[in-house]
Amino acid sequence: MSSEFIPVSRPEIAEREERYVLDAVRSGWVSSLGPYIDNFEAAFAAYCGTAFAVAVSNGTTGLHLALAAMDIGAGDEVIVPDLTFVATANAVAYTGATPVLADVDADTGCLSAEAVERVITPRTRAIMPVHLYGHPADMDPIRALAEPRGIAVIEDAAEAHGARYKGRRVGGLGAVGVFSFYGNKIITTGEGGMLTLDDRRLYQRARWLRDHAMSPERRYFHPERGFNYRMTNIQAALGLAQLERIDEFLDARARIVQWYRESIASLSPTVRLNHVAEWATNAYWMVCLEVEHFDESSRQRFMQGLRSRGIDSRPYFYPLSTMPMYASPTPSATARKSRIGVNLPTYCALTRDDVRRVGAAVDEVLREIQPG
Ligand SMILES: Cc1ncc(COP(=O)(O)O)c(C=O)c1O
């Protein structure tokens, strides 16, 4: 077996990507106008089953743009899961609204409808479930709380391209879906993001705000403060090639998770890999190993043990409520989930032998750090 370093993530870029990017560069359409932008938006909307898509500079600006297009701002509250990448809450804070943290489901790690219900107030304007590590959030109970109250649901689908909820792809399950195309994501544009949505007015407003909210009648007159959140045609060329290969990527990820299940001998009710709810198709952005007895120190030793064997890993996200800008009591499922999780290497080029090597290392290091 090779002893080469195994990173956590690696983009899968081949001939098609090179061809489209070269074509975009040679065409002279290097900024945010050009056919690849239009084609990527149209293809991505079709993929998610929405009427429209808006390409943006990254997932964080995408979340901010979605909120801004809905005129969410100071005095409003937006409910986000306590267990997520910090961008989910930061995007809310950028608008002047208050991110309200809610606990997650103990199995999926995604926003729990019961927890949402406890923190809804008359100021709640939106609920932002996150499809964590590629597993969809349980959307129906969240929508059942939101819809009668006129609260918008914005899917943070940054990590879950192609995941399905009850057979339907994420991105089309709320008012807006937001994706990231950062280099470690299921498909990448280097940096980039996408909004997916059905509402024409919201679509037009998002496009307008993305481009400095310039008056269509008077060039360089701006009746509102907008942003430059545009994606380039070069990035879109890369993205379109990636999207055309997404089935290949999703199949590879599912296969790799299966290999992990076969390669880690210590799997048990207390040492688990990715949970998959019966209504979910997991996109497997990240292989998730959960070890019930982990605490901060043993997890750290576990990750160091892997590293000394040439294998990279990542801890689960820390609860947002433990960070200075969002400091508040951490709810129980979030605290537990955050403490026990590690992401193992997950990318399409991993071979069965690579996964066997990681599996053997996981078993060995778990034995080494066994409590008592
Ligand atoms: C859940 C979640 N939301 C938002 C983002 C932000 O996306 P970006 O890095 O493209 O700004 C990310 C990831 O990077 C994420 O994981």
The ligand as an SDF file (V2000), in Angstrom:
LIG
                    3D

 16 16  0  0  0  0  0  0  0  0999 V2000
  -22.9590   25.1930    5.3680 C   0  0  0  0  0  0  0  0  0  0  0  0
  -22.1550   26.2080    4.6170 C   0  0  0  0  0  0  0  0  0  0  0  0
  -22.7050   27.3990    4.3440 N   0  0  0  0  0  0  0  0  0  0  0  0
  -22.0410   28.3340    3.6600 C   0  0  0  0  0  0  0  0  0  0  0  0
  -20.7640   28.1220    3.1960 C   0  0  0  0  0  0  0  0  0  0  0  0
  -20.0580   29.2330    2.5130 C   0  0  0  0  0  0  0  0  0  0  0  0
  -19.6360   28.9670    1.2130 O   0  0  0  0  0  0  0  0  0  0  0  0
  -18.3520   29.6920    0.6170 P   0  0  0  0  0  0  0  0  0  0  0  0
  -17.1510   29.0880    1.2500 O   0  0  0  0  0  0  0  0  0  0  0  0
  -18.4400   29.3990   -0.8480 O   0  0  0  0  0  0  0  0  0  0  0  0
  -18.4750   31.1510    0.9010 O   0  0  0  0  0  0  0  0  0  0  0  0
  -20.1620   26.8780    3.4460 C   0  0  0  0  0  0  0  0  0  0  0  0
  -18.8400   26.5340    3.0030 C   0  0  0  0  0  0  0  0  0  0  0  0
  -17.9020   26.7970    2.6700 O   0  0  0  0  0  0  0  0  0  0  0  0
  -20.8570   25.9100    4.1890 C   0  0  0  0  0  0  0  0  0  0  0  0
  -20.2980   24.7280    4.4690 O   0  0  0  0  0  0  0  0  0  0  0  0
  1  2  1  0
  2  3  1  0
  2 15  2  0
  3  4  2  0
  4  5  1  0
  5  6  1  0
  5 12  2  0
  6  7  1  0
  7  8  1  0
  8  9  2  0
  8 10  1  0
  8 11  1  0
 12 13  1  0
 12 15  1  0
 13 14  2  0
 15 16  1  0
M  END
$$$$
